[in-house]
Amino acid sequence: MSTSVPPNASGPRAASTPFAELEDFFRSIGFRPAWRASDAAPDIRLDVGEDEANYVIRAEIPGVEKHDIELSIDGRQVSIGAQVKRESRQEGEKELHVERRYGRARRVFVLPLDVDAERTEATYERGILTVTLPKSADGRSRRVAIS
């Protein structure tokens, strides 16, 4: 099944909407809610894994500079946000079809156990944000710098 994106759909998505949590739930199970189908907000797609000591998150955020990514941790809650900026066009260039999405993207989810925010590491390379979150009983809040 393929979804068509209207050529003029490039407006930014609000950072927080009344349905944000519900949208995150639907997105987490692979379903894009119909009320957002025409809103061309960029998606952040995630893979979350774990071993005995850590959770590892790999977030696909292509076309973003690392300084435009926000990562914060509060106990078991992880928040990843990014600003996907539109490149400027050359003078005289005309768009014939637009499928790429621009604007603010955000994912918030809760892990099964608290993590040690002080020892969390994050790297961004070739459009993939990799976050290693050591499991911990102490769940202090922290904003994480991305290297």
N, C-alpha and C positions, 0 to 999 in steps of 0.2 A: 504494500500500500504506500503510495507516494502522496506527499502533501505539497500543494502549490502555494507559494508565498507571493502575495501581490507585489508588483514592481515598486509601488510607492510605500511599502511598509518598512519604514526605517526609523520610526520614532523611539525614543528611550522609554524603557519600562520604569515605573516608579519603584524605588528601593523597597517600599513596604506597602502592600495593598491589603485590604480586608481578607483576601483569599490567599495570601502568600503561603501560609502553612499548608493549606489544602493543595495549592499548586505544587509545592515541594513534594508532598506525599504522592500525588499523581505522577510527577516527573520521576520519582524514585522507583515506581513500578513500571516505568516505560510508557506512560500515557500522557499525552499533552492535552490538557483541558480545552474543550471547544471554545470557551470564552477567551482564550488566549491564542487561538489558531491564527487569527488575523493580526495579532500584535507581534511584530517581528523582533521581540526581545531576544538577545543572544542567550544560548543555553550554556551551562557549565555541566559537562558530563563527568561522572565520577566512577572510579573503581576504588572500593574500600576493602582492604584485607587486614589480616592480623596474624601474628605469631604469639608465642608465649609472653614476650616483653613489650611489643609495640603494635599499634595500629599503623597502617600505611595507606595513605590516600594519594591517588593519582587523579588529578583533575585536568581535563582537556580544556584549555583556554587559548585557542589559536589567535594570532593577530593582535596580541596584547603585550605592551611593555611591562616588565616586572614591577616598575614603580606604580603601575595602574592597578595592581592586585592588592587586595586587603585580606588578611588572614587573621582571625581572632579565635581564641579558645576561652571558654568559660565553663570550668568543670568538665562535663561530658559533651557540652554543646560546641560545635565547630561551625564557624561562619567564613565562607569564602565569597568575596565580591570582586568584581572587575569592571572596568570601564573599557568597552570596545569602541574605539574611535574610528570614524570613517576617514579614509584618505581623501585628500583634496584631488579634484579632477583637473586635468590639463585644460587650458583655455580652448574652447571650441569642441571639446569632447562631449558627446551626448550619450546618456545611458539608454540602452535598448532593453535590458532586462536586469533586475537586481534580485538576488537570492540571499546574499550575505546579510547578516544581521548586525546592527549597531546599537549601542546604548549601554545601559547598566545591567549587569547580570549578577545574581546573588543566589547562593545555596546555603541553607542552614540545616544542620541535621544533628542528631544526638547519638553518641556512641554508647555502647553498653556499660563501660566503666569510665571513671574519671581518668584524665591523662595528666602527666607532669608537664605543664606549660613551659616551665623554665628550661627543660631539656628538649623541647620540640625543635625540629630542624625542618627547613623548607627550602627547596631549590626550584628554579624555573628554567627549563631548557627545551628549546624547539617546540613551544606551545603546550608543554606538560608541566604542571605544578605538582611536585612530589613532596608530600608532608609526612614525616615520621614522628609519631606521637607516642612516647613511652607511657605505658600504663602506670597509674599511680592511685594511691588512696587519697592523696592531697590534691584537690582540684582547684587551685588558684587560677584566677583570670589573667590573661596576658595577650597582647597583640604581638604577633610573630613577624620578624624581619625576614624577607625572602632574599636569598643569595643567588 
